[in-house]
Amino acid sequence: MVDRRTFGDSMQVGHLYIIKKNGHSYPQKGDIVICLRTNGSWLFTGYNIKSMVTHHYQNECVEELCK
């Protein structure tokens, strides 16, 4: 499990993350996103592979897919 206090610092551009908690008006839980840019310690810009759309995601809503 990822430590949420340091997750923002350890996020890396190009890594894959799975959405574990819905944070938008439409469900994205289970979708996979690619980290495009970190925006501070609790937010990042990611590209959703399923919907093919770029969104801002909160670090607490995702988990790294592969380490």
Sequence and secondary structure as in RCSB ss.txt:
>XXXX:A:sequence
MVDRRTFGDSMQVGHLYIIKKNGHSYPQKGDIVICLRTNGSWLFTGYNIKSMVTHHYQNECVEELCK
>XXXX:A:secstr
   TTTHHHH  TT EEEE S  SSS  TT EEEEEEE SSSEEEEEETTTTEEEEEEGGGEEES  
